[in-house]
Protein backbone atom coordinates (compact mmCIF):
# COMPACT_ATOMS: atom_id res chain seq x y z
CA UNK A 1 0.00 0.00 0.00
CA UNK A 2 2.84 2.41 0.88
CA UNK A 3 4.26 2.02 -2.65
CA UNK A 4 0.96 3.27 -4.08
CA UNK A 5 1.05 6.21 -1.69
CA UNK A 6 4.56 7.10 -2.80
CA UNK A 7 3.53 6.89 -6.45
CA UNK A 8 0.74 9.37 -5.72
CA UNK A 9 3.31 11.56 -3.97
CA UNK A 10 5.44 11.69 -7.10
CA UNK A 11 2.44 12.65 -9.23
CA UNK A 12 1.49 15.28 -6.64
CA UNK A 13 4.97 16.81 -6.77
CA UNK A 14 5.05 16.90 -10.58
CA UNK A 15 1.58 18.44 -11.03
CA UNK A 16 1.94 21.01 -8.23
CA UNK A 17 5.27 22.17 -9.66
CA UNK A 18 3.58 22.73 -13.03
CA UNK A 19 0.71 24.57 -11.36
CA UNK A 20 3.07 26.85 -9.42
CA UNK A 21 4.90 27.74 -12.64
CA UNK A 22 1.65 28.51 -14.48
CA UNK A 23 0.23 30.55 -11.61
CA UNK A 24 3.27 32.78 -11.86
CA UNK A 25 2.56 33.37 -15.55
CA UNK A 26 -1.16 34.19 -15.26
CA UNK A 27 -0.76 37.83 -14.09
CA UNK A 28 1.47 38.53 -17.11
CA UNK A 29 -1.23 37.54 -19.57
CA UNK A 30 -4.56 39.01 -20.65
CA UNK A 31 -7.55 38.17 -22.82
CA UNK A 32 -8.02 34.71 -24.30
CA UNK A 33 -4.48 33.60 -23.49
CA UNK A 34 -5.02 34.26 -19.80
CA UNK A 35 -8.44 32.58 -19.86
CA UNK A 36 -7.01 29.39 -21.38
CA UNK A 37 -4.18 29.20 -18.85
CA UNK A 38 -6.65 29.74 -15.98
CA UNK A 39 -8.83 26.88 -17.25
CA UNK A 40 -5.77 24.67 -17.58
CA UNK A 41 -4.64 25.35 -14.01
CA UNK A 42 -8.18 24.81 -12.74
CA UNK A 43 -8.23 21.38 -14.38
CA UNK A 44 -4.85 20.45 -12.86
CA UNK A 45 -6.00 21.55 -9.41
CA UNK A 46 -8.93 19.15 -9.75
CA UNK A 47 -6.42 16.37 -10.57
CA UNK A 48 -4.51 17.23 -7.40
CA UNK A 49 -7.72 17.04 -5.34
CA UNK A 50 -8.36 13.55 -6.71
CA UNK A 51 -4.78 12.55 -5.89
CA UNK A 52 -5.24 13.71 -2.29
CA UNK A 53 -8.44 11.66 -2.03
CA UNK A 54 -6.58 8.58 -3.29
CA UNK A 55 -3.73 9.22 -0.84
CA UNK A 56 -6.26 9.55 1.98
CA UNK A 57 -7.76 6.17 1.08
CA UNK A 58 -4.30 4.59 0.93
CA UNK A 59 -3.39 5.89 4.39
CA UNK A 60 -6.45 4.18 5.85
CA UNK A 61 -5.20 0.85 4.52
CA UNK A 62 -1.68 1.25 5.94
CA UNK A 63 -0.95 -0.69 9.19
CA UNK A 64 -1.68 1.45 12.22
CA UNK A 65 1.91 1.40 13.48
CA UNK A 66 3.06 3.18 10.28
CA UNK A 67 -0.02 5.31 9.69
CA UNK A 68 1.05 8.36 11.74
CA UNK A 69 4.00 9.11 9.46
CA UNK A 70 1.85 8.98 6.31
CA UNK A 71 -0.88 11.05 7.95
CA UNK A 72 1.69 13.74 8.68
CA UNK A 73 2.87 13.76 5.07
CA UNK A 74 -0.70 13.87 3.78
CA UNK A 75 -1.49 16.80 6.07
CA UNK A 76 1.43 18.81 4.65
CA UNK A 77 0.24 18.07 1.09
CA UNK A 78 -3.26 19.31 1.95
CA UNK A 79 -1.77 22.51 3.35
CA UNK A 80 0.25 22.95 0.18
CA UNK A 81 -2.94 22.46 -1.84
CA UNK A 82 -4.73 25.17 0.16
CA UNK A 83 -1.85 27.58 -0.53
CA UNK A 84 -1.94 26.78 -4.24
CA UNK A 85 -5.67 27.49 -4.38
CA UNK A 86 -5.21 30.85 -2.65
CA UNK A 87 -2.34 31.79 -4.99
CA UNK A 88 -4.48 30.77 -7.95
CA UNK A 89 -7.36 32.98 -6.81
CA UNK A 90 -5.03 35.94 -6.46
CA UNK A 91 -3.38 35.30 -9.82
CA UNK A 92 -6.73 35.40 -11.63
CA UNK A 93 -7.39 38.97 -10.52
CA UNK A 94 -3.77 40.12 -10.56
CA UNK A 95 -1.90 41.66 -13.47
CA UNK A 96 1.71 42.52 -14.02
CA UNK A 97 2.48 46.25 -14.05
CA UNK A 98 2.70 46.27 -17.82
CA UNK A 99 -0.61 44.49 -18.42
CA UNK A 100 -2.40 46.41 -15.69
CA UNK A 101 -1.31 49.77 -17.05
CA UNK A 102 -2.32 48.70 -20.53
CA UNK A 103 -5.79 47.60 -19.41
CA UNK A 104 -6.61 50.10 -16.67
CA UNK A 105 -4.38 53.10 -17.11
CA UNK A 106 -4.19 55.44 -14.09
CA UNK A 107 -6.91 53.56 -12.20
CA UNK A 108 -4.81 50.38 -12.02
CA UNK A 109 -3.62 50.79 -8.45
CA UNK A 110 -7.07 51.61 -7.08
CA UNK A 111 -8.73 48.77 -8.96
CA UNK A 112 -6.15 46.25 -7.83
CA UNK A 113 -6.63 47.30 -4.21
CA UNK A 114 -10.40 46.88 -4.53
CA UNK A 115 -9.99 43.44 -6.06
CA UNK A 116 -7.63 42.32 -3.31
CA UNK A 117 -10.06 43.62 -0.67
CA UNK A 118 -12.95 41.80 -2.33
CA UNK A 119 -10.95 38.56 -2.45
CA UNK A 120 -10.05 38.90 1.22
CA UNK A 121 -13.72 39.38 2.16
CA UNK A 122 -14.70 36.39 0.05
CA UNK A 123 -12.20 34.18 1.87
CA UNK A 124 -13.49 35.42 5.23
CA UNK A 125 -17.04 34.52 4.22
CA UNK A 126 -15.91 31.06 3.13
CA UNK A 127 -14.19 30.49 6.48
CA UNK A 128 -17.28 31.66 8.36
CA UNK A 129 -19.45 29.34 6.27
CA UNK A 130 -17.21 26.37 7.07
CA UNK A 131 -17.37 27.18 10.80
CA UNK A 132 -21.18 27.39 10.64
CA UNK A 133 -21.35 24.04 8.85
CA UNK A 134 -19.09 22.47 11.49
CA UNK A 135 -21.24 23.94 14.27
CA UNK A 136 -24.41 22.63 12.66
CA UNK A 137 -22.90 19.16 12.32
CA UNK A 138 -21.94 19.14 16.01
CA UNK A 139 -25.49 20.21 16.94
CA UNK A 140 -26.99 17.41 14.84
CA UNK A 141 -24.67 14.81 16.38
CA UNK A 142 -25.43 16.09 19.89
CA UNK A 143 -29.17 15.82 19.22
CA UNK A 144 -28.74 12.25 17.97
CA UNK A 145 -26.80 11.28 21.10
CA UNK A 146 -29.52 12.86 23.27
CA UNK A 147 -32.23 10.92 21.46
CA UNK A 148 -30.31 7.66 21.93
CA UNK A 149 -29.91 8.35 25.67
CA UNK A 150 -33.64 9.10 26.04
CA UNK A 151 -34.50 5.94 24.12
CA UNK A 152 -32.23 3.87 26.38
CA UNK A 153 -33.74 5.44 29.51
CA UNK A 154 -37.25 4.67 28.26
CA UNK A 155 -36.25 1.07 27.55
CA UNK A 156 -34.65 0.71 31.01
CA UNK A 157 -37.77 2.15 32.68
CA UNK A 158 -39.96 -0.40 30.88
CA UNK A 159 -37.66 -3.22 32.02
CA UNK A 160 -37.84 -2.02 35.64
CA UNK A 161 -41.65 -1.79 35.46
CA UNK A 162 -41.87 -5.32 34.06
CA UNK A 163 -39.57 -6.60 36.84
CA UNK A 164 -41.76 -4.93 39.47
CA UNK A 165 -44.88 -6.51 37.98
CA UNK A 166 -43.26 -9.96 38.04
CA UNK A 167 -42.23 -9.38 41.67
CA UNK A 168 -45.79 -8.42 42.65
CA UNK A 169 -47.12 -11.51 40.86
CA UNK A 170 -44.60 -13.68 42.70
CA UNK A 171 -45.58 -12.16 46.06
CA UNK A 172 -49.27 -12.73 45.28
CA UNK A 173 -48.59 -16.37 44.31
CA UNK A 174 -46.58 -16.96 47.48
CA UNK A 175 -49.41 -15.48 49.60
CA UNK A 176 -51.95 -17.67 47.87
CA UNK A 177 -49.80 -20.79 48.33
CA UNK A 178 -49.34 -19.95 52.01
CA UNK A 179 -53.10 -19.64 52.55
CA UNK A 180 -53.72 -22.96 50.78
CA UNK A 181 -51.13 -24.77 52.92
CA UNK A 182 -52.56 -23.24 56.11
CA UNK A 183 -56.05 -24.37 55.12
CA UNK A 184 -54.84 -27.89 54.39
CA UNK A 185 -53.11 -28.17 57.77
CA UNK A 186 -56.26 -27.02 59.59
CA UNK A 187 -58.37 -29.54 57.69
CA UNK A 188 -56.07 -32.38 58.71
CA UNK A 189 -56.21 -31.42 62.38
CA UNK A 190 -60.02 -31.37 62.37
CA UNK A 191 -60.32 -34.70 60.59
CA UNK A 192 -58.02 -36.63 63.02
CA UNK A 193 -60.14 -39.16 65.24
CA UNK A 194 -60.11 -38.86 69.10
CA UNK A 195 -59.22 -42.14 71.05
CA UNK A 196 -61.42 -42.78 74.25
CA UNK A 197 -60.49 -45.45 76.90
CA UNK A 198 -63.37 -47.52 78.48
CA UNK A 199 -63.27 -48.89 82.01
CA UNK A 200 -63.77 -52.71 82.32
CA UNK A 201 -67.14 -53.79 83.71
CA UNK A 202 -67.01 -55.31 87.26
CA UNK A 203 -67.19 -59.06 87.54
CA UNK A 204 -70.52 -60.33 88.76
C-alpha beads as a LAMMPS data file, in Angstrom:
LAMMPS data file: protein, C-alpha beads

204 atoms
203 bonds

1 atom types
1 bond types

-500.0 500.0 xlo xhi
-500.0 500.0 ylo yhi
-500.0 500.0 zlo zhi

Masses

1 110.0

Atoms # bond

1 1 1 0.000 0.000 0.000
2 1 1 2.836 2.407 0.880
3 1 1 4.260 2.022 -2.651
4 1 1 0.956 3.269 -4.083
5 1 1 1.046 6.212 -1.691
6 1 1 4.565 7.096 -2.799
7 1 1 3.535 6.887 -6.448
8 1 1 0.741 9.368 -5.720
9 1 1 3.313 11.564 -3.965
10 1 1 5.439 11.692 -7.105
11 1 1 2.435 12.649 -9.228
12 1 1 1.494 15.277 -6.641
13 1 1 4.969 16.810 -6.769
14 1 1 5.045 16.898 -10.581
15 1 1 1.584 18.440 -11.027
16 1 1 1.936 21.007 -8.233
17 1 1 5.271 22.173 -9.656
18 1 1 3.583 22.733 -13.026
19 1 1 0.706 24.575 -11.361
20 1 1 3.071 26.845 -9.423
21 1 1 4.898 27.740 -12.638
22 1 1 1.651 28.511 -14.480
23 1 1 0.226 30.553 -11.607
24 1 1 3.275 32.779 -11.856
25 1 1 2.559 33.371 -15.554
26 1 1 -1.156 34.191 -15.261
27 1 1 -0.757 37.829 -14.092
28 1 1 1.466 38.526 -17.110
29 1 1 -1.231 37.542 -19.575
30 1 1 -4.561 39.008 -20.649
31 1 1 -7.548 38.167 -22.821
32 1 1 -8.019 34.709 -24.298
33 1 1 -4.483 33.599 -23.487
34 1 1 -5.016 34.264 -19.803
35 1 1 -8.442 32.579 -19.857
36 1 1 -7.015 29.395 -21.378
37 1 1 -4.183 29.201 -18.849
38 1 1 -6.652 29.742 -15.980
39 1 1 -8.825 26.885 -17.253
40 1 1 -5.769 24.667 -17.579
41 1 1 -4.644 25.355 -14.009
42 1 1 -8.182 24.814 -12.740
43 1 1 -8.228 21.383 -14.376
44 1 1 -4.850 20.453 -12.858
45 1 1 -6.002 21.550 -9.406
46 1 1 -8.926 19.148 -9.753
47 1 1 -6.419 16.373 -10.566
48 1 1 -4.507 17.230 -7.397
49 1 1 -7.718 17.041 -5.337
50 1 1 -8.365 13.555 -6.714
51 1 1 -4.779 12.552 -5.889
52 1 1 -5.241 13.709 -2.292
53 1 1 -8.436 11.664 -2.032
54 1 1 -6.583 8.576 -3.287
55 1 1 -3.730 9.219 -0.838
56 1 1 -6.260 9.550 1.980
57 1 1 -7.755 6.165 1.082
58 1 1 -4.302 4.586 0.930
59 1 1 -3.386 5.893 4.386
60 1 1 -6.447 4.184 5.851
61 1 1 -5.205 0.850 4.516
62 1 1 -1.679 1.248 5.944
63 1 1 -0.955 -0.693 9.194
64 1 1 -1.681 1.447 12.220
65 1 1 1.913 1.395 13.478
66 1 1 3.064 3.177 10.282
67 1 1 -0.015 5.307 9.687
68 1 1 1.051 8.362 11.737
69 1 1 3.995 9.107 9.462
70 1 1 1.849 8.976 6.311
71 1 1 -0.876 11.049 7.953
72 1 1 1.693 13.744 8.680
73 1 1 2.872 13.764 5.070
74 1 1 -0.703 13.865 3.780
75 1 1 -1.490 16.803 6.072
76 1 1 1.432 18.812 4.651
77 1 1 0.238 18.070 1.088
78 1 1 -3.261 19.311 1.950
79 1 1 -1.774 22.514 3.351
80 1 1 0.251 22.951 0.176
81 1 1 -2.940 22.457 -1.838
82 1 1 -4.726 25.174 0.156
83 1 1 -1.847 27.579 -0.532
84 1 1 -1.943 26.783 -4.245
85 1 1 -5.670 27.490 -4.381
86 1 1 -5.206 30.855 -2.653
87 1 1 -2.335 31.788 -4.987
88 1 1 -4.477 30.775 -7.948
89 1 1 -7.359 32.982 -6.809
90 1 1 -5.028 35.936 -6.465
91 1 1 -3.383 35.300 -9.822
92 1 1 -6.728 35.405 -11.627
93 1 1 -7.392 38.974 -10.515
94 1 1 -3.772 40.119 -10.560
95 1 1 -1.898 41.662 -13.471
96 1 1 1.710 42.517 -14.022
97 1 1 2.482 46.255 -14.047
98 1 1 2.705 46.270 -17.820
99 1 1 -0.610 44.489 -18.422
100 1 1 -2.398 46.406 -15.686
101 1 1 -1.308 49.770 -17.048
102 1 1 -2.318 48.698 -20.531
103 1 1 -5.788 47.602 -19.405
104 1 1 -6.607 50.097 -16.673
105 1 1 -4.375 53.096 -17.110
106 1 1 -4.195 55.441 -14.090
107 1 1 -6.915 53.562 -12.204
108 1 1 -4.807 50.382 -12.024
109 1 1 -3.615 50.785 -8.451
110 1 1 -7.065 51.609 -7.083
111 1 1 -8.735 48.767 -8.963
112 1 1 -6.148 46.246 -7.828
113 1 1 -6.629 47.303 -4.212
114 1 1 -10.400 46.882 -4.528
115 1 1 -9.987 43.438 -6.064
116 1 1 -7.628 42.319 -3.307
117 1 1 -10.061 43.622 -0.670
118 1 1 -12.953 41.796 -2.334
119 1 1 -10.955 38.556 -2.455
120 1 1 -10.054 38.903 1.222
121 1 1 -13.718 39.382 2.157
122 1 1 -14.700 36.391 0.051
123 1 1 -12.196 34.184 1.866
124 1 1 -13.488 35.416 5.232
125 1 1 -17.043 34.524 4.219
126 1 1 -15.908 31.059 3.131
127 1 1 -14.186 30.486 6.482
128 1 1 -17.281 31.656 8.362
129 1 1 -19.454 29.342 6.275
130 1 1 -17.207 26.371 7.073
131 1 1 -17.366 27.177 10.797
132 1 1 -21.178 27.391 10.642
133 1 1 -21.351 24.035 8.855
134 1 1 -19.089 22.467 11.490
135 1 1 -21.240 23.938 14.268
136 1 1 -24.412 22.635 12.657
137 1 1 -22.896 19.155 12.323
138 1 1 -21.939 19.138 16.014
139 1 1 -25.488 20.213 16.938
140 1 1 -26.986 17.407 14.837
141 1 1 -24.667 14.812 16.379
142 1 1 -25.432 16.094 19.895
143 1 1 -29.175 15.823 19.223
144 1 1 -28.740 12.255 17.966
145 1 1 -26.802 11.283 21.103
146 1 1 -29.517 12.856 23.266
147 1 1 -32.226 10.920 21.459
148 1 1 -30.314 7.664 21.928
149 1 1 -29.913 8.349 25.671
150 1 1 -33.641 9.102 26.039
151 1 1 -34.501 5.945 24.119
152 1 1 -32.232 3.870 26.381
153 1 1 -33.742 5.444 29.509
154 1 1 -37.250 4.670 28.260
155 1 1 -36.248 1.069 27.553
156 1 1 -34.650 0.711 31.008
157 1 1 -37.765 2.148 32.680
158 1 1 -39.959 -0.396 30.878
159 1 1 -37.659 -3.219 32.022
160 1 1 -37.843 -2.022 35.644
161 1 1 -41.646 -1.787 35.465
162 1 1 -41.874 -5.318 34.058
163 1 1 -39.573 -6.596 36.837
164 1 1 -41.757 -4.927 39.472
165 1 1 -44.885 -6.507 37.982
166 1 1 -43.256 -9.956 38.044
167 1 1 -42.234 -9.378 41.669
168 1 1 -45.793 -8.421 42.652
169 1 1 -47.122 -11.507 40.861
170 1 1 -44.600 -13.677 42.704
171 1 1 -45.585 -12.157 46.060
172 1 1 -49.271 -12.734 45.282
173 1 1 -48.595 -16.370 44.305
174 1 1 -46.576 -16.965 47.478
175 1 1 -49.405 -15.481 49.596
176 1 1 -51.950 -17.668 47.866
177 1 1 -49.798 -20.790 48.326
178 1 1 -49.336 -19.954 52.013
179 1 1 -53.097 -19.641 52.552
180 1 1 -53.721 -22.958 50.779
181 1 1 -51.130 -24.774 52.923
182 1 1 -52.561 -23.238 56.107
183 1 1 -56.052 -24.374 55.123
184 1 1 -54.840 -27.887 54.388
185 1 1 -53.113 -28.167 57.770
186 1 1 -56.264 -27.023 59.590
187 1 1 -58.370 -29.541 57.685
188 1 1 -56.069 -32.379 58.707
189 1 1 -56.213 -31.422 62.383
190 1 1 -60.021 -31.366 62.371
191 1 1 -60.315 -34.703 60.593
192 1 1 -58.019 -36.634 63.020
193 1 1 -60.139 -39.155 65.238
194 1 1 -60.115 -38.857 69.100
195 1 1 -59.221 -42.143 71.052
196 1 1 -61.421 -42.777 74.245
197 1 1 -60.487 -45.452 76.896
198 1 1 -63.372 -47.518 78.483
199 1 1 -63.266 -48.887 82.008
200 1 1 -63.766 -52.713 82.316
201 1 1 -67.140 -53.793 83.713
202 1 1 -67.005 -55.314 87.263
203 1 1 -67.191 -59.063 87.543
204 1 1 -70.516 -60.325 88.764

Bonds

1 1 1 2
2 1 2 3
3 1 3 4
4 1 4 5
5 1 5 6
6 1 6 7
7 1 7 8
8 1 8 9
9 1 9 10
10 1 10 11
11 1 11 12
12 1 12 13
13 1 13 14
14 1 14 15
15 1 15 16
16 1 16 17
17 1 17 18
18 1 18 19
19 1 19 20
20 1 20 21
21 1 21 22
22 1 22 23
23 1 23 24
24 1 24 25
25 1 25 26
26 1 26 27
27 1 27 28
28 1 28 29
29 1 29 30
30 1 30 31
31 1 31 32
32 1 32 33
33 1 33 34
34 1 34 35
35 1 35 36
36 1 36 37
37 1 37 38
38 1 38 39
39 1 39 40
40 1 40 41
41 1 41 42
42 1 42 43
43 1 43 44
44 1 44 45
45 1 45 46
46 1 46 47
47 1 47 48
48 1 48 49
49 1 49 50
50 1 50 51
51 1 51 52
52 1 52 53
53 1 53 54
54 1 54 55
55 1 55 56
56 1 56 57
57 1 57 58
58 1 58 59
59 1 59 60
60 1 60 61
61 1 61 62
62 1 62 63
63 1 63 64
64 1 64 65
65 1 65 66
66 1 66 67
67 1 67 68
68 1 68 69
69 1 69 70
70 1 70 71
71 1 71 72
72 1 72 73
73 1 73 74
74 1 74 75
75 1 75 76
76 1 76 77
77 1 77 78
78 1 78 79
79 1 79 80
80 1 80 81
81 1 81 82
82 1 82 83
83 1 83 84
84 1 84 85
85 1 85 86
86 1 86 87
87 1 87 88
88 1 88 89
89 1 89 90
90 1 90 91
91 1 91 92
92 1 92 93
93 1 93 94
94 1 94 95
95 1 95 96
96 1 96 97
97 1 97 98
98 1 98 99
99 1 99 100
100 1 100 101
101 1 101 102
102 1 102 103
103 1 103 104
104 1 104 105
105 1 105 106
106 1 106 107
107 1 107 108
108 1 108 109
109 1 109 110
110 1 110 111
111 1 111 112
112 1 112 113
113 1 113 114
114 1 114 115
115 1 115 116
116 1 116 117
117 1 117 118
118 1 118 119
119 1 119 120
120 1 120 121
121 1 121 122
122 1 122 123
123 1 123 124
124 1 124 125
125 1 125 126
126 1 126 127
127 1 127 128
128 1 128 129
129 1 129 130
130 1 130 131
131 1 131 132
132 1 132 133
133 1 133 134
134 1 134 135
135 1 135 136
136 1 136 137
137 1 137 138
138 1 138 139
139 1 139 140
140 1 140 141
141 1 141 142
142 1 142 143
143 1 143 144
144 1 144 145
145 1 145 146
146 1 146 147
147 1 147 148
148 1 148 149
149 1 149 150
150 1 150 151
151 1 151 152
152 1 152 153
153 1 153 154
154 1 154 155
155 1 155 156
156 1 156 157
157 1 157 158
158 1 158 159
159 1 159 160
160 1 160 161
161 1 161 162
162 1 162 163
163 1 163 164
164 1 164 165
165 1 165 166
166 1 166 167
167 1 167 168
168 1 168 169
169 1 169 170
170 1 170 171
171 1 171 172
172 1 172 173
173 1 173 174
174 1 174 175
175 1 175 176
176 1 176 177
177 1 177 178
178 1 178 179
179 1 179 180
180 1 180 181
181 1 181 182
182 1 182 183
183 1 183 184
184 1 184 185
185 1 185 186
186 1 186 187
187 1 187 188
188 1 188 189
189 1 189 190
190 1 190 191
191 1 191 192
192 1 192 193
193 1 193 194
194 1 194 195
195 1 195 196
196 1 196 197
197 1 197 198
198 1 198 199
199 1 199 200
200 1 200 201
201 1 201 202
202 1 202 203
203 1 203 204
